[in-house]
Amino acid sequence: MPIPGPIPPATTGFASFRRGIARRIRVHVKPPHDDERALKKHHRSSLRTNLSNLFLPTMQDPERAVGSEPDALLDGFNESGESHESSAPWTAATVPAASGMDDASKKAVDNVLYSDIGVNTLLNRLKQSVSSLKAFSTFLKKRSNVEDEHAKELRKLSKATSSDIRSPESRQDSYSRQFEAVNGLHERMAENGLQFALNLHQMHEDLNQLAFDMEKGRKHWKQAGLSAEKKVSDAEAQLEKAKQKYESLAEDLDSVKTGDKSGGRHFGLRGPKSAEQREEELQKRLHLADQDYQAKVQYAQQERQQLLAIHRPQAIKAIQDLIKETDTGLSLQMQKFATFNERLLLGNGLLISPLNDANSPQQKSMRELVSEIDNDNDFSSYVKSFSSKVPGRAVDLEYKKHPTLTRSNPSPAAVHQSYKQPELSMKPMPAAPTSDYSASHDTSPRQPQLPTQPPSQFPMQQYAAQPPPPQPYTALGPPVLPAPGFDSYSHESSVPDRSLHQLGSSSNGYEAPPPPQQQYPAPTVAGAYGRAPYPTGNGGPPPPMGTGAPSGRPDTRVFGYSLEDLFNRDQSPVPLVVYQCIQAVDLFGLDHEGIYRVSGNSLRVQDLKSQFDRNAFNVDFRNPEAFHHDVNNPANLLKLFLRELPDPLLTSMHYSSFIEAARIPDDLLRRDRMHATINELPDPNYATLRALVLHLNRVDQHSEANRMTPTNLAVVFAPTLMGPHSGPMSEAGLQPKVIETILHNALQIFDDD
């Protein structure tokens, strides 16, 4: 088939389909070099030059590692492939030009394109290009999502790390400074990653728009091109049909003329036709078929001529343009993808290890930042920061006997003598029938004799104040100080009498001598005024005989005791541990995020528990050092105390009443029912609940800072105040409803005075 003449230009209607990124692409028709190898070498050199111009500002300023606009990527390229310094918006790009084809290859391609299968071949090729366009667009979208998630997680990690660095529990000085700088590099790397993800997403949208335009153009030219092809094929089919009819009639006429009767007899309306009639009829029909055949030939020739001259070249040209635009757009976006990857990696690399210029400020690499951490200097700075807290120089430790004791106990021998003789070098009390060691013969409890003279002249009180006897008379360890909180002048009504012989019976094998008869009252374990003569707390002197601890010391534990027992013992409606913990949170924790929800240090909480069990009056939470500067510790201690109550604060007896009240849908009726149930609580429970609820109301007033609303507080305190849920699991949610209702109506149920 001959190659048609010049191809007419595409219709102007197709130009309306070229929108978006397709409008900004220019295809280089002529390569800069004829030789393919030279062309590739030229392109690599041009790309290297352009990338150098693009990345030179980045090397000097790593913050410009990733551009803010995708269109600015190819600003450094002109139509000839050389870089320029213009910052104008991107309008063209250098793309690889098609390699030249020899005449034989070009002729073979044209033979296929301008044949009857040319349009279908190009349509299939365009379909492949659009499919590749969509596949790469999908890849860019997924890669953008991956990079965006990675960058966001990296930025979140950097922020969390920055908070940890500034925490007082972390190292400071050079470590914190250098780590902060390294963390800042990660934040900038995260910003680079976010910009890279944004660029990929923009490329994804551009490719989707290009694919949409190309599919629309393909549908248009598929309909236009194939309709012209079908019109010609239909004309040729009609021509073939007319030709067959014409040839058939000609053969029949020839048979009639030659007298061939193989065709059989022919009948008409008036009977069998003669040969002359048959011949005449065939000649008429043959004439009509000949005219129709000639007309069909002329029509088919005309349609084919229009197809070969106009319609087919026009469709082929338009589809070729679509294919070129699709492939060029895909190649350009892949080049941009490669360039964005290079800029991302180069930008991150320059952040980690910058290329410093002699004329620009020197920027340190990550390796240099890490190498500047001085562990020894950090350690010395930390230790020197406590110089102002160093206590004064301790005085020399030496034993000095009090002058008042030198007369009653001048020497160890005199002390020894006091154990054997009834006289203690003191003026005896007039009416005391028992001796110091009378307990060895009579173990019945006694009432202590109140002195009729000042306490300083009471014999056993002075004896209790004396230092422990020398080593020959005791095998105890080093002396310990008396436990705080026990006043020697406290008024106890009666304490069981324990003899020194009983106290002295221990594993050291020492036994007290038989008690002589004298006229002095026997000292009790608690002393005449409530203080043990030989305290067992840390820092007090041990008993002079034996290692057994006296059992007459009052029980000061607070954990695990009921509120009623604590009230009867301490005469305080609100336990001291509750008051101290509430005071600590009010002073230092109202703005602490997650107060009562965040756990404290379990070991320190147990230590605070032990301190309260030893002596609650010695604990003062007004000083944050008492709870190790962590307000979560007293908060958790308060919850621990409430959990260890034998009976919950809201009591097991009233549990069902609170649950039934929580079922009431009306807020006012539910509040009134709970108010009535609260009024039925025992006095210690009511007083403790009132103090706690008013405190939690103050916590709620700072919920914007601490994030602890009544709902959150109810979830935390419900099992603590009400105990474990004993009903169906579907009703477990009513416990927080009870506490939330009480907190919402705190000032209506309790007066804040």
QUISULUR-V720730 format. One record per pair of residues at least 12 apart in sequence whose C-alpha atoms are under 6 Angstrom apart, sorted by the first residue. I is the first residue (numbers start at 1). J is the second residue. D is the distance in Angstrom with one decimal. If there is no record, write none. Layout:
i->I j->J d->D
i->I j->J d->D
This chain:
i->7 j->313 d->5.9
i->10 j->314 d->6.0
i->17 j->213 d->5.7
i->24 j->91 d->5.4
i->24 j->92 d->5.9
i->25 j->92 d->5.6
i->28 j->97 d->5.7
i->31 j->97 d->5.5
i->46 j->81 d->5.7
i->46 j->82 d->5.8
i->50 j->76 d->5.9
i->50 j->83 d->5.1
i->62 j->347 d->5.7
i->62 j->350 d->5.9
i->62 j->351 d->5.7
i->65 j->343 d->6.0
i->65 j->347 d->4.1
i->66 j->192 d->5.7
i->66 j->343 d->6.0
i->70 j->199 d->5.6
i->71 j->90 d->5.6
i->75 j->90 d->5.6
i->79 j->94 d->5.9
i->81 j->94 d->5.6
i->126 j->323 d->5.3
i->130 j->211 d->5.7
i->137 j->204 d->4.8
i->137 j->207 d->5.9
i->140 j->200 d->5.8
i->140 j->204 d->5.7
i->141 j->201 d->5.9
i->141 j->204 d->5.9
i->144 j->197 d->4.4
i->144 j->200 d->5.5
i->144 j->201 d->5.9
i->147 j->197 d->5.5
i->148 j->194 d->5.5
i->148 j->197 d->5.4
i->151 j->190 d->4.6
i->151 j->193 d->5.2
i->151 j->194 d->5.7
i->154 j->190 d->5.8
i->155 j->187 d->5.6
i->155 j->190 d->5.5
i->158 j->183 d->5.9
i->173 j->378 d->5.8
i->174 j->373 d->5.3
i->175 j->373 d->5.3
i->178 j->369 d->5.6
i->189 j->348 d->5.9
i->225 j->315 d->5.4
i->232 j->303 d->5.6
i->232 j->304 d->5.8
i->235 j->300 d->5.0
i->236 j->300 d->5.7
i->239 j->296 d->5.0
i->239 j->297 d->5.9
i->242 j->293 d->5.0
i->243 j->293 d->5.8
i->246 j->289 d->5.1
i->246 j->290 d->6.0
i->249 j->286 d->5.6
i->253 j->282 d->5.8
i->352 j->365 d->5.3
i->352 j->366 d->5.1
i->353 j->365 d->4.5
i->408 j->425 d->5.9
i->422 j->516 d->5.8
i->422 j->518 d->5.0
i->429 j->520 d->5.7
i->432 j->519 d->4.7
i->432 j->520 d->4.8
i->432 j->521 d->4.9
i->433 j->519 d->5.6
i->434 j->521 d->5.6
i->434 j->522 d->6.0
i->435 j->517 d->5.6
i->435 j->518 d->5.2
i->435 j->520 d->5.6
i->435 j->522 d->5.4
i->436 j->522 d->4.9
i->437 j->515 d->4.4
i->439 j->499 d->4.3
i->440 j->501 d->5.8
i->445 j->496 d->4.7
i->445 j->497 d->4.9
i->446 j->497 d->5.6
i->447 j->494 d->5.4
i->448 j->528 d->5.8
i->464 j->533 d->4.7
i->468 j->544 d->5.9
i->474 j->544 d->5.7
i->474 j->545 d->5.5
i->479 j->540 d->5.5
i->479 j->541 d->4.2
i->479 j->542 d->5.7
i->480 j->538 d->4.5
i->480 j->539 d->2.7
i->480 j->540 d->3.4
i->480 j->541 d->5.1
i->481 j->538 d->5.0
i->481 j->539 d->2.2
i->481 j->540 d->2.7
i->482 j->535 d->5.2
i->482 j->537 d->5.1
i->482 j->539 d->5.6
i->482 j->540 d->3.9
i->483 j->537 d->4.4
i->488 j->529 d->5.2
i->488 j->530 d->5.8
i->488 j->531 d->4.9
i->489 j->529 d->4.9
i->490 j->529 d->5.6
i->490 j->530 d->5.5
i->492 j->530 d->5.9
i->497 j->524 d->4.6
i->498 j->524 d->5.9
i->498 j->525 d->5.6
i->503 j->546 d->6.0
i->503 j->548 d->5.8
i->504 j->545 d->3.9
i->504 j->546 d->3.6
i->505 j->546 d->5.2
i->506 j->546 d->4.6
i->506 j->547 d->5.6
i->525 j->552 d->6.0
i->526 j->552 d->6.0
i->556 j->613 d->5.9
i->557 j->613 d->3.9
i->558 j->613 d->5.5
i->559 j->641 d->5.9
i->560 j->644 d->5.1
i->560 j->645 d->5.3
i->562 j->645 d->5.7
i->562 j->646 d->5.8
i->563 j->684 d->5.9
i->573 j->684 d->5.1
i->573 j->687 d->6.0
i->574 j->688 d->5.1
i->580 j->621 d->5.9
i->581 j->634 d->5.1
i->581 j->638 d->6.0
i->584 j->621 d->5.5
i->589 j->631 d->5.9
i->590 j->699 d->5.5
i->591 j->705 d->5.2
i->591 j->706 d->5.0
i->592 j->706 d->5.1
i->593 j->706 d->3.7
i->593 j->707 d->5.9
i->594 j->706 d->5.6
i->596 j->635 d->5.6
i->600 j->632 d->4.7
i->600 j->633 d->4.7
i->605 j->633 d->5.6
i->605 j->637 d->5.9
i->643 j->720 d->5.2
i->648 j->721 d->5.7
i->648 j->722 d->5.5
i->648 j->723 d->5.7
i->649 j->685 d->5.8
i->649 j->721 d->5.2
i->650 j->722 d->5.6
i->661 j->673 d->5.8
i->662 j->738 d->5.6
i->675 j->749 d->5.9
i->710 j->740 d->5.6
i->711 j->740 d->5.8
i->714 j->736 d->4.8
i->714 j->739 d->5.1
i->714 j->740 d->5.1
i->715 j->736 d->5.3
i->718 j->735 d->5.5
i->718 j->736 d->5.1
